[in-house]
């Protein structure tokens, strides 16, 4: 249900960006995977109404009932320039309210922060997109170039019913676009007492696999050595405990050099992990970008205590460095052995965009206006975004959801975590930076 107008406080109490983010949080758009999600249609209709109020002509797309994405084009001052895509997603991962300090879908404001599922991933950016574009249009101006704003469904399940479907079935929506900006970049970190911003210029490859072990079904009291669960457990433990070697890409090598420069150390004399740990809470993302990761995430087997099942399954979330998917998959098959089958559930590419150029320069200028003298570092995202789908159209994707954060806030832990929250003043900061970027670039 859409938030009631009576729920919205006076404008002098809450910035419009926080109001929009709070409204979006109140739509429970939990994505459970397997084609099942809540509330995306209602959230999309809310976004549609706001875009219409700005004089735009948004389009809604539904590849499956109620799995809704919204796309609109904003004319720029110079349409001869390549268009820019600015995109977010409307779905969120589920939240278990029992573990939270607040109702995860209430959009509660507490301690100068907006709390709720999606406050960070990524209804904060959705709100900043809407209000930044609104500021530009309200001022009687236009973005520097044509702007395609998109709010996708299904990102949290790989985008098959969102960005991926639109790229495959409606590529004309993105005609003329060569670059995109979206989530999981632009936020501030602290390195050696110095604030800096991370610009996401790449992301790891995605490899979701299922392990399957078969054995003999029997009474639980028997001596059965061909036990499916035993075989599966060994394979799961092996992958979960594998220490993949450090391998630096161009992006991570440049990031580590920037960190070393701030710390005044030689990057050849300090280990990559040590340099990554110097970024504080951001190291939770950065250390994972220095190597492949393989994390067991789900186990399924059996139906009764005294019945040995003949089949056991596990899901493993593997993130490889760009271009290493085939080699890692071969290594995984060797590690689990011949008794365990490896099925690919979902696979997607890794990305590395240029860490310099006109867009990167414009990002630095817009941040510099609102936080002068603060450095901007490129980084590789350990997860993935809808930029993967857009890359199939030749669109280079960046993560830039600008947030100026307090030093003690463990921001990476908010992604898919408990008590997700974002500072109210960071939302205002992001709105202003995005507005300036769109006017400049």
C-alpha positions in Angstrom: 0.0 0.0 0.0 1.3 3.5 -0.9 2.3 5.7 2.1 -0.5 8.0 3.2 0.1 11.7 2.6 -0.5 12.2 6.3 2.6 10.1 7.0 4.9 12.7 5.3 6.3 15.2 7.8 6.7 18.9 7.0 9.4 19.7 4.5 11.5 21.5 7.1 11.7 18.2 9.1 12.8 15.8 6.3 14.4 16.4 3.0 12.5 15.3 -0.1 15.1 12.7 -0.8 14.6 11.0 2.5 10.8 11.2 2.1 11.1 9.4 -1.3 13.5 6.8 0.1 11.2 6.2 3.1 8.2 5.8 0.8 10.0 3.3 -1.3 11.2 1.3 1.8 7.5 1.0 2.9 6.8 -1.0 -0.3 7.9 -4.5 0.7 9.6 -5.5 -2.6 11.4 -8.6 -1.2 12.8 -10.8 -4.0 12.9 -14.5 -3.0 14.4 -15.7 -6.2 12.9 -18.3 -8.5 10.6 -15.7 -10.1 8.9 -14.8 -6.7 8.9 -11.3 -5.4 6.6 -8.8 -3.7 5.5 -5.3 -4.3 7.6 -4.3 -7.4 4.5 -3.2 -9.2 3.4 -0.8 -6.5 6.9 0.6 -6.1 7.1 1.0 -9.9 3.8 2.9 -10.0 5.0 5.2 -7.3 8.1 6.0 -9.3 6.0 6.4 -12.5 3.8 8.9 -10.8 6.8 11.0 -9.7 8.3 10.9 -13.1 5.0 12.0 -14.7 4.8 14.8 -12.2 8.2 16.0 -13.6 6.7 16.2 -17.1 8.4 13.0 -18.3 6.8 10.0 -20.1 7.9 6.9 -18.3 7.2 3.4 -19.7 6.4 0.3 -17.6 7.5 -3.2 -18.6 6.3 -6.5 -17.1 7.9 -9.7 -18.4 5.9 -11.5 -15.8 2.9 -10.4 -13.8 3.8 -7.6 -11.3 7.5 -7.9 -12.0 7.7 -4.2 -13.1 10.5 -2.0 -14.4 10.2 1.7 -15.2 12.2 3.6 -17.9 12.1 7.2 -18.9 14.3 9.5 -21.1 15.2 13.0 -20.1 16.2 15.2 -23.0 19.6 16.8 -22.6 21.0 20.2 -23.7 23.2 18.5 -26.3 21.6 15.4 -27.7 24.5 14.9 -30.1 26.5 13.6 -27.1 26.2 9.9 -26.2 23.4 9.3 -23.7 24.0 8.4 -20.1 22.0 5.7 -18.3 21.3 6.2 -14.6 19.7 3.2 -13.1 18.6 1.6 -9.8 16.6 -1.4 -8.8 13.3 -1.6 -6.9 13.6 -5.0 -5.3 15.4 -5.9 -2.1 16.5 -9.1 -0.4 14.1 -10.4 2.2 14.5 -9.3 5.9 13.7 -11.3 9.0 12.1 -8.8 11.3 13.0 -10.8 14.4 16.6 -9.9 13.9 16.1 -6.1 13.4 15.9 -3.3 15.9 13.1 -1.7 13.8 10.4 -2.9 11.4 12.5 -3.4 8.2 9.6 -2.0 6.1 8.5 0.9 8.2 11.0 3.4 6.9 11.7 4.6 10.5 13.8 7.8 11.1 16.0 7.4 14.2 19.3 8.9 15.3 19.6 11.0 12.2 19.3 8.0 9.9 16.7 6.4 7.8 16.3 2.7 8.7 14.8 -0.1 6.7 15.4 -2.8 4.0 16.7 -1.0 1.0 18.0 2.1 2.8 21.4 1.3 1.3 20.6 -1.4 -1.3 19.3 0.6 -3.1 16.3 2.7 -2.5 18.6 5.5 -1.3 20.0 5.8 -4.8 16.5 5.5 -6.3 15.4 8.5 -4.3 18.6 10.5 -5.1 18.0 9.8 -8.8 14.4 11.0 -8.7 15.1 14.2 -6.6 18.3 15.1 -8.5 16.4 14.9 -11.8 13.6 16.8 -10.2 15.9 19.6 -9.1 17.2 20.0 -12.7 13.8 20.1 -14.3 12.4 22.4 -11.6 15.2 24.9 -12.2 14.2 25.1 -15.9 17.4 23.4 -17.0 18.3 20.1 -18.6 21.0 17.4 -18.1 24.1 18.1 -20.2 23.2 15.1 -22.4 20.2 12.8 -22.9 19.6 10.9 -19.7 17.9 7.5 -19.5 16.6 6.8 -16.0 15.7 3.2 -15.3 14.3 1.5 -12.2 14.7 -2.3 -12.7 12.9 -5.2 -11.1 14.7 -8.5 -10.1 18.2 -7.3 -9.6 18.6 -9.3 -6.5 18.0 -12.5 -8.4 20.3 -11.7 -11.4 18.0 -9.4 -13.4 16.4 -12.0 -15.6 13.0 -10.3 -15.1 14.5 -6.8 -15.0 17.6 -5.4 -16.7 18.4 -8.6 -18.6 14.9 -8.9 -20.0 14.8 -5.3 -21.1 18.3 -5.5 -22.8 17.2 -8.6 -24.7 13.6 -7.5 -25.6 13.8 -3.6 -25.7 17.4 -2.6 -26.4 16.0 0.5 -28.2 15.4 2.0 -24.8 19.1 2.5 -24.4 19.8 3.8 -27.9 22.8 6.1 -28.0 24.0 5.3 -24.5 27.6 4.5 -24.0 28.0 4.7 -20.2 25.9 4.1 -17.1 26.0 4.9 -13.4 24.3 3.0 -10.6 24.9 1.5 -7.1 27.8 0.4 -4.8 30.2 3.2 -5.4 30.6 6.8 -4.6 30.5 6.4 -0.8 33.2 7.7 1.4 35.8 5.7 3.3 38.6 6.7 5.7 42.2 5.7 5.0 44.9 6.7 7.5 42.7 9.5 8.8 42.0 10.8 5.3 38.5 10.7 3.8 38.3 9.4 0.2 35.6 8.2 -2.1 35.3 4.9 -3.9 34.2 5.0 -7.6 33.2 1.5 -8.7 34.8 1.0 -12.1 34.4 -2.8 -12.3 32.8 -5.9 -10.7 33.6 -9.5 -10.3 32.1 -12.3 -12.4 29.2 -14.2 -11.0 29.0 -18.0 -10.9 26.2 -19.6 -9.0 26.4 -23.3 -8.9 24.5 -26.3 -7.4 26.4 -29.3 -6.0 24.5 -32.6 -6.2 25.4 -35.8 -4.5 23.5 -39.1 -5.0 23.6 -42.2 -2.8 21.6 -45.0 -1.5 18.3 -44.4 0.3 17.9 -46.6 3.4 16.8 -46.8 7.0 18.8 -44.6 9.2 20.0 -47.5 11.4 21.8 -49.2 8.6 25.5 -49.1 7.7 25.5 -47.1 4.5 28.8 -45.9 3.2 27.3 -44.5 -0.1 25.6 -41.6 1.8 24.7 -38.6 -0.3 24.9 -36.2 2.6 28.3 -37.3 3.6 29.6 -36.9 0.0 28.0 -33.5 -0.3 29.3 -32.3 3.1 32.8 -33.1 2.1 32.5 -31.1 -1.1 30.8 -28.2 0.6 33.5 -28.0 3.3 36.3 -28.2 0.7 34.9 -25.3 -1.3 34.0 -23.2 1.7 37.6 -23.6 3.1 39.5 -23.1 -0.1 41.9 -20.2 0.1 42.0 -18.8 -3.5 45.2 -17.0 -4.4 45.5 -13.3 -4.7 45.4 -12.0 -8.3 45.4 -8.3 -9.0 43.6 -6.8 -11.9 44.3 -3.3 -13.4 41.6 -1.9 -11.1 42.8 -3.4 -7.9 46.4 -2.7 -8.6 45.5 1.0 -9.1 43.4 1.1 -6.0 46.2 -0.4 -3.8 48.6 2.1 -5.2 46.3 5.0 -4.2 45.9 3.5 -0.7 49.6 3.2 -0.4 50.1 6.8 -1.5 47.8 8.0 1.3 49.5 5.9 3.9 53.0 6.9 2.6 54.2 3.3 2.0 55.6 1.3 -0.9 52.8 -0.9 -2.3 55.5 -3.4 -3.3 56.6 -3.8 0.3 53.1 -4.1 1.9 50.8 -7.0 1.1 47.6 -6.4 -0.8 45.5 -7.7 2.2 47.3 -5.3 4.5 46.6 -2.3 2.2 42.9 -3.4 1.8 42.5 -3.7 5.6 43.7 0.0 5.9 40.3 1.0 4.4 38.5 0.0 7.6 35.0 -1.3 7.2 35.3 -1.0 3.4 37.9 -3.8 3.5 34.9 -6.2 3.8 34.3 -5.5 0.1 37.9 -4.8 -1.0 39.6 -7.9 0.3 37.1 -10.0 -1.6 38.1 -8.3 -4.8 41.7 -9.5 -4.6 40.8 -13.2 -5.2 38.0 -15.6 -6.1 35.6 -16.4 -3.3 33.4 -19.5 -2.9 30.8 -19.4 -0.2 28.2 -22.2 0.5 24.8 -20.5 1.0 22.1 -23.3 1.1 21.8 -27.0 1.9 18.9 -29.3 1.0 18.7 -33.0 1.9 16.4 -35.5 3.5 12.9 -35.4 4.9 12.9 -37.6 8.1 15.4 -38.3 10.9 15.5 -42.0 10.4 15.6 -42.0 6.5 18.9 -41.7 4.7 18.2 -39.7 1.6 19.4 -40.7 -1.9 20.1 -37.1 -2.9 21.6 -34.0 -1.3 22.1 -30.5 -2.8 24.0 -27.4 -1.9 24.2 -23.9 -3.5 27.6 -22.2 -3.7 28.0 -18.5 -4.5 31.3 -18.1 -6.4 32.7 -14.7 -7.5 35.7 -14.8 -9.8 37.9 -12.1 -11.2 36.8 -10.9 -14.7 37.7 -13.5 -17.3 38.6 -16.3 -14.9 35.2 -18.1 -14.9 36.1 -21.1 -16.9 39.4 -21.7 -15.1 37.7 -21.4 -11.7 34.9 -23.7 -12.7 37.4 -26.3 -13.8 39.2 -26.0 -10.5 35.9 -26.4 -8.6 35.1 -29.6 -10.5 38.5 -31.0 -9.5 38.1 -30.0 -5.9 34.7 -31.6 -5.4 35.6 -34.8 -7.2 33.8 -37.2 -9.5 31.2 -38.2 -6.9 29.6 -34.7 -6.8 27.9 -33.1 -9.8 28.4 -29.4 -10.5 25.4 -27.6 -12.1 25.5 -24.0 -13.3 22.5 -22.1 -11.9 23.4 -18.7 -13.1 26.5 -17.2 -14.7 27.4 -13.6 -15.6 30.4 -11.6 -16.8 32.9 -9.6 -14.9 33.5 -6.0 -15.8 36.3 -3.5 -15.8 35.7 0.0 -17.2 38.3 2.7 -17.7 39.5 4.4 -14.5 40.1 7.7 -16.3 38.3 9.7 -18.9 35.6 12.4 -19.1 33.0 10.7 -16.9 35.5 9.9 -14.2 36.8 13.6 -14.3 33.2 14.8 -14.0 32.6 12.6 -11.0 35.7 14.0 -9.3 34.5 17.6 -10.1 31.0 17.1 -8.7 32.4 15.5 -5.5 35.0 18.2 -5.2 32.3 20.9 -5.2 30.7 19.4 -2.1 33.8 17.8 -0.4 36.8 19.8 -1.7 40.2 18.2 -1.9 39.0 14.6 -1.2 40.6 11.9 -3.4 38.6 9.5 -5.5 39.8 5.9 -5.8 38.7 3.3 -8.4 37.7 -0.1 -7.1 36.4 -3.5 -8.2 33.1 -4.6 -6.7 33.0 -8.0 -5.1 29.3 -8.4 -6.0 27.4 -7.6 -9.2 24.9 -5.0 -10.5 22.6 -4.5 -13.4 25.6 -3.0 -15.3 26.3 -6.6 -16.3 23.2 -6.7 -18.5 23.9 -3.2 -20.0 27.4 -4.3 -20.9 25.8 -6.6 -23.5 24.9 -3.4 -25.3 28.4 -2.0 -25.1 27.5 0.3 -22.2 30.4 0.8 -19.7 29.0 0.7 -16.2 30.2 2.6 -13.1 29.0 2.5 -9.5 28.3 6.0 -8.2 25.7 6.5 -5.5 27.5 9.4 -3.7 27.3 9.3 0.1 29.4 11.3 2.6 29.4 8.9 5.6 30.6 9.2 9.2 33.9 7.4 9.8 32.5 4.9 12.3 29.6 3.6 10.1 30.2 0.1 8.8 28.5 0.8 5.5 29.4 -2.4 3.6 27.8 -4.5 6.4 24.5 -2.8 5.6 24.2 -4.5 2.2 21.9 -7.5 2.8 22.6 -7.0 6.5 20.5 -6.4 9.6 19.4 -2.9 10.7 20.2 -1.4 7.3 20.3 2.4 7.5 21.7 5.5 5.9 22.4 9.0 7.3 19.8 11.6 6.3 22.5 14.2 5.6 24.2 11.7 3.3 21.0 11.5 1.2 21.0 15.3 0.8 24.7 15.2 -0.2 24.1 12.5 -2.8 21.2 14.4 -4.3 23.3 17.5 -4.7 26.3 15.7 -6.1 24.2 13.7 -8.6 22.5 16.9 -9.7 25.8 18.6 -10.4 27.2 15.6 -12.2 24.2 15.4 -14.6 24.3 19.2 -15.3 28.1 19.0 -15.9 28.6 15.8 -17.8 
